[in-house]
Each structure stands twice: as C-alpha cells, then as structure tokens.
C-alpha cells in the first residue's frame, strides 16, 4: 500500500500511548492497530527482539538449494540495483511463504546488525508487527515507518515489503529495510520494490510454465534440441542428452551433421517430417526429423530440432492402433472337455513362438483367442497389431500391410512394421488376394526393403491367422497364397462350434450377463430354467456371437432380473423375422440389441449383411451403416 510520509514524532507518541495505556490513537493505520492488539494478546515482548524461531545451518543449506533458481534470479536483480541500496543505506530480505529468510542482501556495514537474520522466521508471532507480517496478511505491498513496528529497537529505520504471488498463491516476500534513521526517497523505494515484485512474479510464472514444458518434453519419445546461431546446444530434453553424451555441439556427435537440415533452419528455412539418418561412431538412428528457425522479431536467432526414431514412432502408433490385447485366455469360459482341451492347447502353444492358424466357424471366438494367445506369450509387452481382411481393393489392403506416403511425402508405417517384435493377427485371412499373400509371405521371410539403403530389414513377427473356411482347400485350388498358407501352418487350432459344446451355453450366458451388468452399471440378471432350455435346444449357426446377440437383446428388454423363456427371441423366431421387414421400430430395436454391429445383427436375424444394408437404406439409417463400414464392423 502506497502511503504518504508520516511524522515520526507523532507515530512514536501513538506507539508509547498504546504500550503504556493500551489505547489506540485514531490516526494509527487500521492494519497496524489490528496487529498491535494481536501482539499484546500474545504477550510478545516489545523492547528488544525475543529469541526467534530459526533454521539450523543444515536446514538453511537445504532451503537455499530448494529455492536456488529464485535466489539466482534475485541475486541478479540486486546486482542491477546495488547502487541504489548503497546510496540509501538499504538492505533487502528474500523470505519464503512460511516466513523464513532465505537470503539477506545487506551492505557490509549492516552485517553486524542483521548477520544472523538468514534462516530466521519473521512472522507476526515471532517479531510482532512488521511490514512483512502486514504484507503477508493482506497480500499487498506495505510501507511501514519505524515507530509502527512492534519491537522498539527497530524504530530507527523504515521498511517496505511486497508479497510475490503466482496464480493467486503467496510464494515469497521481498522486503527492504533501512537500518538507520534517514530521509528516504519513498517514491523511489516503492517504485523499485514494485518493479522487482512484477519482475519476480513474471519470472516465476515463466518458470512454472517452463518446468511443465520440460517435464512434458522429457516424457515424449522424441529428442529435442535448441541451438543458437553458433550451433551450440542451448537446451535439450532427456532423450536429447542421451544422444549428445555430454557434448555441446551436435557436430561433435553425428558424423553426417552436414546432411541434417539444421543449417537450413538457421538460414530461415524450415524442414518438416523428413526421414533423416543420424550417424554416430557407435550407432545409427533412422528418424523422422523436423527443423525450424527460432526467430526474435524478424531475425533468426537459432534453430529448434525435433527428431523421433522411426522405431519409437512405430511403437507410439501401435499404442493407438491396438498395441495390447484386450482379452486373456481365461476371459474365455466353458466347462466341457472340448473347451478345456482348446484352452490348455492354446496356453501351451502361446509360450512357443510358432505361427498359428485358427480355424473355426464365424462367431466361435477366434479374435478373442488370438488376443489371449498374444497376452500369454513372451511377446505380451510388444504390439498386437490386427488386420481384418475385407473385400476392399487390393491396393488399399496392400497399403495397410506395407504403408504408404501422403502428398507431402510423409511416409506412414504399415501394419507389418508396427508389429515388429510382437504379433500380427490377420483376421479372415482367406479374403487376402493371392498376389498380396505371396508378397506378404516374402516380406515375413526375407524382410522389408530398407529405406534409403541397400539390403532388407528383418521382421521379427509372430503371425496368428484366422479363417472361417478350409484354407488348405483354397490354397490347393489356387484361391489362396500357397507360400502364406505354408507359413501359417506351423500350428493349427480348431475352435469347436457352439453346437459341439452345448453344456457350455449356461456358463457362457451367465458370463455375458455379468459382463453387460458391469459394463452398463445395471443390476445382475439371470435366466430361468425354461429360458435356458430354449437356448440349449437351438443349434446356433452363428455360434457364440449369435448367442451374445440374443442375450443382449433379452437383457435390455427385460425390466426385472429374471429372463423368462418368452423373453428370448431366437434368430429363427418367425415373429421377429417378419416384423423387422415391415416395422421400422422393430428393426431399430433389433439394431440396438446388436449394439449397431452389422455382423452381430446378421447373425441375430439370420440374413446376409447385404440384405441388412438394403433395409438400413430403406429405413433411412444409411448414415449409421456408413459409420459401421468405416469402423470395420465395430
């Protein structure tokens, strides 16, 4: 608070009147008066400084280390203004939010007066009324004249303190103090203090932002460098430091520095997402690199380099495209000997590194089994990359496997590269064109052509393929790649249809109901004995997927907790079959029961997907159908 100069003789009289009679003169500043009253109630001595709470030498060292960046900054501010402190016989204190003095800035002839103040706590409860305590309590700068201070021996000088706040929270207090009675230029004093307060607050805000940015940059799987005009590294993140290995210049580390577009950036020209090879005497990095000029106004003052290993990039993309398995082998349930034999075989084979062919009718759970095998394998920590073959043009499928480049020449990794070290699951592999299958087998055996150099990049990939039909027969007829068939034929796992494991229907149904209850936060439901008999009496051509569709529909349509036989709408139920063909509401109801999944709805209604798309168009639900197509049936 900016205050006018006060008559110190009058202030001394007000102080004495309070100390002798306990009377507050109306001319005493209200904040000072409130503090005096509190100090009297605390029975604080007022003639000389009492024994003050103080940190040990070891604690002071720890405190200064914790605030090292701020101390360094305030050191600089003090050095810039030392002449003013010297001219006007001022000292300065840097105080933390708890009231402890971090550092004192006293001129040599003041040392005898405040030599021991470092580490002291200067709260109101310690030293009584002071500009520090008032500024701290009211969160504003405050100028206090000597006779207003609680300790009489401090009346010779004046003090002015300012809170240093960041994001509305007190961080520090900066305090000026005049030890001797003199004519201070108060306007200059306040101007200097407020300028230093503003400067410190901006610095601390910047420091907070920079510390957050550094933490983010250190966690990113990229190397970041900031170079000045002389090409010296001014900053690098954690990954960048690993590459620099203690050096200050990239040119001292990378043998092909001249071919990395850094000088191009220093000349003012940016380079985005280029494939660059960084070569050191020990190793080579294949990166995607961006270099941009750093400008101050119109002048280029340096360059920023962001570079990411293609291997790390593939891993990052893999995280977003199905890095880990969603199911374990034990998320599949059953009690029949057929199922338990399957589960034990899959568990045993998972620990090996064979390629695997999963054969079974649609809806038997091949995808869940593939996820479980990957999770139980030694590759569980590596990517599980899924490719669902379809009737799309061959060039689209080829790009999915091998990658491609956009109009700017940015190369995108294909699923083969993403799966390196992990598992590639090819679903509906029988739809793969013969030529593409041959090329895929060739790449898996010999590797991919290395970008920018001769030779091939070996692929360490386990392949799990799934098919609904007899793959050997297709290969014999020339309708499927013989090379790829022989590659995935290491181990064949046949998944039995649901009609061969009827006794598992009860277990599967209860599992599906429990999953739905947990997923939607609804009460647990169960089947009546009659309802279960309806389910076990059906042959389930759509297998578990079809059973799940029926159970999901009953789950949502039954308000209570028991699903009765009449609540079960079987795929062969003629009432249901006829109603959706002419009743839009019935179709939408079935659509919702299938979770918007075309394959599931086709199984529920026992019709082809083509027929369903025709009815989606008829009922003006084509937008939903397109969304499903783009999402590949999810």
N, C-alpha and C positions, 0 to 999 in steps of 0.2 A: 504494500500500500504506500503510495507516494504521499509524504506528509511535509508540511511546511516546517521551517526551522522553529524550535521551541526555546523559550527562555529557561536555561538550565537551573538558575537560582530558584525559579518558581517550581520547577519539577522536583528539585531537591526538597523544597518545603512540603510539597504534596506527599513525597515519599516518607519524610520524617513524621508528618501528621498521622499517616497510616500506621507506621511502625510503633509510634508512641500511644496513639488513641484508638487505632483501628478504624479510623474514619476515612472514607474515600472522597476526595475532593471531586466535584462535578467536572473539573477540567482534565481529569486523568482520562486517557484514552480507554474506552469501554473494554477492549480486549486485554489491555494491561491490567485494568481494575479486576476483571474476572480472574486473571492469572494470580494476582496478588492474594486474592481471597482464598484461592485453592491452596497456594503455598502456605498461608497462615494455618489453614485447616490440616495440612500435612506436617505442621510444626517444623518446617525447614529452617535451618539457621540462615541468617541474612547478613551477618557482618563479613565473614570470610567463607571461601569455598570449603564445603564439607568434604569428607572422603568420598570420592566419586567412583561409581562402578567403572572398571577399566579392564580391557582385554589383556591377556598375557602377551609376552613378546612373540610366542609361537602362534597365538591366535591372530595377532596383528599381521604376521607374515602370510598366514592363510587368507585373511581378509583382503590384503592388498593383491594377492595373487588372483583371488576371485574377481576383483574389480580392475584387473590390470589394464584392460583396454580403455576404460573410462579414465583411470589415473593418467595413462599416457596422453589421452586427449586433453585433460585439464592441465597437465604439465605444459602442453603446447600453448593453451590459452594464456596461462600465467606468464610464460616466457614472452609472449607477444605484448603483454601489458605490464611487465615488471617495472618499467619506468614510472608508471602512474602509482603503483603500490609504494615504490621507493620515495617518490616525491611527497606523497601524502601520509607516509608512515602507516600503511595499511598491512594487515595480514589477512590471509584467506584460509578457510577450512572447507574441506570436502567431506561431507557427512553422509552416511548411508541411511536407508529408510528406517532403521531401528534406532537411529540417533547416535551411532558410534562414529568417531572421527576416523576417516580412512587415511587422510594425509593433511598435514598443515603446511601452509606456504607462508612462512614468516621471514622477514628480513633479518639479517644476522643480529642486529642489536635488539630484536624482540625475542630471540631464542630463550633468554633467561626467564622470560615471562610465561611463554607457552611451550616450553621444551617438552613437557610431559603430556601435552593435550592429546597427542596421537594415541588412538585406542580408547579414549575416554568416551563415556556415554553422556550426552549433553541434553537429556530430556528435562522437562519441567520438574519431574520428580527427583532429579539429580541436582540441578543447579538453579531451580526456580525459574522465575520469569526471565526470558531472553528473546531476542529476535528470532532465534532458532525455534523455540517452542511455539511462539505465536505463528510464525510462517508455516510450521508443520501442522498446527491445529486448524488453521483457517485456509491453508492451501493457497496463499497469496504472498508475494514479496512484502516484507515489512521492515521499515526503518525504525530503529529504537534508539532513543537518546539515553546516555549513561544513567541518569537518575531514575529511569524507569525500570532498570534491571533489578532483580531481587537481591543479588549479592552486592553489598555496599562497596567492596574493594574493586568492583568492575565499573564504578561510576565515572572513572576518569576518561573513558572512551565511549564512542558510539558504535553501533553495529547495525548491519543490514543483511537480511537473509532472504533467500528465494528458494521455493520448492522446485525441484526438477521432476516433472511428471511425464510419463509416456502412457498413452492410451488410457488416460484418466487415473493412473495409479502413481503414487509417490515413489520415486526411485532414489533420489538423492536430495540433499540440501546443500546449497552453496552459500557460504557466509563470509562477509567482510567484517573486519573488526579493527578499530583504531584504538591502540593501547594508550596513547597519550591524549590529553585534552588539547585540541587544536581546532582551527577554523577549517572544517572540511567543506569542499565544494559538493554539496549534497546532490545537485543535479547531475554532476559528472559521475559521482559514486553510483547513483541509481541507474544512470544510463549504461555504465559499464556492467553492472550486475545483471540488468535485464538483457543486455546483448549477449552476455555469457550464458544466461539461462536459456535464451532462444537457441543459441548455437548448440548447447549441450542436448537440448530436447530433440532438435533435428538430427543430431548425430546419433542419439540413442534410438530414435525411430528407424533411421537408416541401418543401424547396427542390428536391430531386431529383424528387419526385412532381409538383410544380407545373411544373417545366421540361418534363417529359414531357407533362403535360396541355396546356401551352401549345403545344408542338410539334404535338400531335395536333389541337388546336383550330385552329391556323394552317393545317393541311393540309386540314381539312374544307371542303367547298364551302358553308359557311354563314357568316352574320355573327352573332357572339356579343357581347352587351353585359351588363355587370353594373352596375346603377345603385344608388346609395344612396338613403336616404329623401328627400334633397333633389333627387333625379332627376339627379344628376351622375354621369357615367360613371366608374366606378372601374376598370374593365378592359374592353377589347375585343380581339378577335383580329385577325389581319391583314386579313381581309375587312371586319371592322367598322371598322377605321381608315380604309380607303378610303372608306367611306360617310361617316364623321364629318368627314373633310377638316380635321383639326386642331381641331375644336370639342370642347367638354367636355360639351355638353348636346344630346341628340337633338332637343329642341325648337328648337334654333338651326339645325337642318339640314332637318328634314322639315316641310313646310307643313301637313300633316294630322296632326301629332303628337297632337292631342286625340282623334283617332279610332283611334289604335293602342292596344290594351288594356294599356298599361303602368301607368297609374294604377290600373287594375283590379287588377293584380298587387300593387301597393304597398298596396292596401287589403285584400290577403289572398286574392284570388280568382284562381285560375289560369285560363289560356285555352290550349287545346291545338289545334295544327294548323289554325288559321283562315287563310282566304285574305284577306290584307291588302294593300292598295296603299300603298306608301311613296312620297310625292311630294316631290321637291326642285325647286328652281327650274330645274335643268338636265335632270333625267330622272325617270322613274317606274319603281319596282320593283314587280313583281307577285310576291308572296311567299306562302309557307306559313309562318305565324308562331306560335310558342309563347311565352307569357309566364308565368312562375311566381314566386311570392313567395319571397324569401330570408329565412329565419327564424333568429333567435337565441333558442333556447328557444321561448316562445310568441309573442314579439314579431316583427313584420315589420320587418326592417332594410334591405330593399332588394328589387330585382327582377332576375331573370335573363331575358334575351330571346334566343331562338334563332330566327333567321329565314333562310329559304332561297329564293332566286329560283326561281320555277317553271321557268324555262329551265334553270338548273343542276340542278334536281331531275329534269327530263326526261332530261338528259344522263346523270346518275348511274343512273337506272333503265335507260336504254338500254344502258349498260355491262353491266348484269346480264341484259339480255334479247336479247343478240345485237348488240352495238354494232359489232363489226368483222367483216370477212369472214374465213372460215376457209380459203378456197381462193383461189389466184391463177389467172389464165388458163393459166399454164404448169404448174399441177398436173394439168391435163387432158392426156392423152398420146395420140399417134397419129401415123401417117406417111402415111396415104392422102390423096389430093388433096381428098376430101370433108371430112376432118377439118381439114386445114391451111387450107382455104378458110374454114371455120367459125371457126377460131381467129383468123385475120387479120381477118375481118369484125368479130368481137367486140372485138378490140383497137382497131380503128378507131372503132367506134361508142361504145366506153367513154369515149373522150375528148370526145365530144359530150355534150349534155345531154338528148337525146331520151328520151321514154318508150319502153319496149321490150316487145314481146310475144315470148316464147319458146314456140315450138310444137314438140312432139315427143312421141313415144310414151312411155308410162311407162318409167322406168328409163334414159332416154337421157342423163341428167346435167344436167337443166335447173337444178336448185338449185345445183350446183357452178358452172355457167356464170354464174348470177346473182351469186354471191359474187365470181367472178373479174372480172366487169364492174365491180362496185362498187369493188373494190380497184384496178383500173386507171383509175378515173375521177378527176376533180378533187374528188369528194366522199369520197375514201377515208378522210379523217380524221374524217368525220362518221358518224352512226349508220347501220348497215344493219339495218333492222327487218323481221322476217319474220312474215308472217301466212299460215298454212296454212288455206285454206278447207275446210270439212268439212260433214257432214250435221247439225251441231248446230242447235238452234233459232235463228231469225233474231235474236232479241233478244240471245243470247249473242255472236253474231258482231258485232252492232252495237256492243255494249259493248267488244269487243276493239278495234274501229277507233276509236270515239269516246270511250271512257272511261265512267266512271260514278262513283257516290258510295256510301259504305257507310252503316251505320245511324247513325254519329256525324256524318255529313255531310262526311266527308273525301273530297275529290274525287281520283280516280285518273286519270292521263293515259292517253288511248288511244294506240294504235299510230300514228295519224296525227300527233299532237303529238310523240311520241317521234322520229319520222322527220324532223322539220323540219331542213332543211339537208343531209339525207342521202338515203338510198334506201329506198323501201318495196317489198319483194319480196312479191308476192301469189302464192302457190303454189296450184295447182288452182283458178284464178280462175273457171273455168266453173261451180263449185259455188255461186258467190255469187248470192243471190236478186236478182231484177230490181230491186225497190224499193230494196234496200240498195245495189246497184250504182249506181243513179241518185243516191242521196244521197251516196255516196262521190265520184262524179264531180263533183257540185255543190260539195262541200267542197274538192276539189282545185283546182277552177277559181276559186271565189269566196272561199274561206277558211272558217274556223270562226267561229261567233258568239263575240265577245269576252266573257269573263266579267265581269260587273259593270258593263259599259258598252256603249254602242251601237257598231254597226259590226261588221266581221268581221276576224279575224286571218288574214292571208295565209299560205299554206303553201308554202314553198319545198322541194318534194319531187320527186324523180325516181321514177317508178313503173316497176318491172320486173314484168310479169305472166307467169305460166307456165300453159300449159294442155295437156292431153293430146288434146283433140278440136278440131274445126274451130269456132273461136269465131265466125267470121262467119256460119256456118250457124245457130248457136244464136241469134245476135242477130237474124238475118232471121226466125227462127221465133218471136221474142218470148220466148225462153227465157233470154236474157242481156241486160243493160242496153246499149241502143244507145249511150247517152252515154259509158259507160265504155269500150265497145269502140272507139269513135272516138278516145278519149283515148289509149289504149294502142297504137293502131295506127300511131303515128309511124314506128316501125321494127319489122319482123318478122324474127326469126331462126329459121329452121327447123333443127332438130337432126336429123341423119340417124339412122335406126335402125342397130343394130349389123350387121344383115344386109347393109347397103349399104357397110359398111367392114370386110369380113371380114379383110383383111390387117392390121387394127389389133388383132386378137384376141391375137396373140402379144405385142405391146407392152403392151397392157392387162393381160394375165395376169402378165407379169413385174413390172409396176408394182404390181399388187395384192399379189403375193407379197412384194415388197420392203417395202411399207407394213406388212404383217402381221408380217413378221420384225422390223422396227424397233419396232412397237407392243408386241409381246409378248416381245421380247428373246430370240427363238428363232433357230436357225441358218437361213440363207437356203436356200430350196427352189426347184427349177425343174422344168419339165415335160419329159418325154421327147418325142421327135418323134412317137411314136404317140399320146400323150396330147393333144398339140397338134392332131393331125389329127382326133381325136374332137371337140374344141371347134370347130374351123373347119367341121366338117361339119354343124353344127346351126344352125337359123335364128334362135334367141334371141328369142322373142316378148317376153320380159321385159327384153331389151337388157342394158346394162352392169350394172344392178343384179342381174339374174338370173345373169349370168356371175360376178359377185363372190360371190354366194351359193354357187355350185358350187365355185369356187376356195377359198373359206374352209373349206368342208366338207372338201375334199381336204387342205388344209393341216393341219388338226387331226387328221385320221385317218391320215395317213402318218407313220410314225415316222422314216423316213430323210429324205434330202434330195432324192430324185428321185420325182416324182409320175408313176406309170405310167398307161397307158390304163385298166386295170382299177380304178384308184383313183378315176376320175371317175364320179360318179353324176349322170347328166343328169336334168333335170326330167322327161323323157319316159321314163326308165328304169322299166319296169313293176314290177321287183322292189322298187325304192324306193317307187313309187307305192302298191303293195299293202301293203307291210309296215307303214307307219306307221298304216294304217287299223285294224289289229287288234293291233299291237305297241306298247305304251306306250314301251318303251325306244327303239325305232326313231324314234318321234315326238319324244321328248326329244332324241335325238341330232340330228335334223334341226333342232329348235328351237334347240339350242345352236349348230349350224353357221350358223344365220341370225342369231346374236347376239341372240336374243329379239325380233327385229324382224318384226312381223306381215307387213308388205308384202313384205319380202325372202323370208320363208318361203312366202308365197303364190306368189311367182314361182318359187321352187325346186320347189314341189310342183305348180305349175300348177293351183291351185284358188283359189276366192274367199276373201276374208277371213271372210265369214260362215261358210263351212264350217270354217275353222280355229278360229274361236271355239267352234263346236259341239264340235270334238274337244278343245279345251282344257278345256271343261267336262266332257267325258266322262272325260278322264284326270286330273280334279281339279287342273287347272292354271289355274283361272279367276282366282285372285289375280294370277298373272303377267299374264294377259290384261288385267285391270283396270288394272294398273300401266302397261301399254303404252298403253292407251286414254288414261289421264290424261296420259301423257307424249307424246301425239300421235304414236304410232308410232315413237318413238325407241328 
